[in-house]
Amino acid sequence: VRMEAPMYYYYTRQSSLVHTQSHAKFIPLINYCFNCIGRFGNQEVETACLIKACKTLFRWRYYIMFQRHSDERPALQKLLNQAYALLRSAEGLSTKTKVFYLTMARFPIVYRLLRIAKDPTMLGWEKLQREKARAEKNKK
């Protein structure tokens, strides 16, 4: 399904699944999306798969930005590099869309600023994460 509606975000509770589960669980989904590219012969489906994988990767990267140490970083970086290469060679994306996603892939701050612009409560969430990291650091 392809929708022209803009992405939106919402603030989630600390106890929600988004915050209690590892985002590494999305690796099979991301790999599936990457494997769809070139398999269906339908450029629209392949583009949708690539965009879904990229959005998932960007969200994952955003969440681990606030973790002091994460074993997930190498796997994430490998997938981000793969996504970047696929975006560069994607034929089903307009130039504007391609530049947008390539920029978000290379510059995490762009994704962060877009999240905050669309949902200012993310600033509160970030502050909470920084305080949590400081408290953990002080325990050691």
C-alpha positions, 0 to 999 in steps of 0.5 A, a space after each residue: 500500500 502506498 500512501 501520500 500521507 506524511 509520517 507522524 510520530 508520537 511520544 511513547 511511554 518508557 514501559 512500551 514495547 518500543 522502549 523495552 525491546 531491542 530494535 535489532 529485532 527489525 533486522 529480519 524485516 530490513 533484510 527482507 525489504 532489501 531482498 525484495 529489491 530486484 525480485 518482483 519486477 515492480 518498481 513501485 513495490 521495490 521502492 516501497 520496500 526500500 523506503 520502509 527499510 530506511 524509515 525503520 533504520 532511521 528510527 533505530 539509529 535515533 533511539 540508540 543515539 541516546 544509549 551510552 553503549 550499544 552492541 547494536 551499533 555495528 549491525 546498524 551501521 552495516 545496514 545503513 551503508 547497505 541502504 545508502 548504496 541501494 538508495 543511490 542506485 534506486 531508479 524508482 525514486 524521484 530526485 527530490 525523494 532520493 536526496 531527502 533519504 540520502 541526506 537522512 541516511 548520512 546525517 542523523 541530525 536531519 532525522 532528529 530535527 525532523 522528528 522534533 519539528 513534527 513532534 516537539 514532545 520528543 525533546 522531553 523524551 530526549 531529556 529523559 534519556 540523557 538524564 537516565 544515561 547520566 544516572 547510569 554513569 554516576 552509578 559506576 
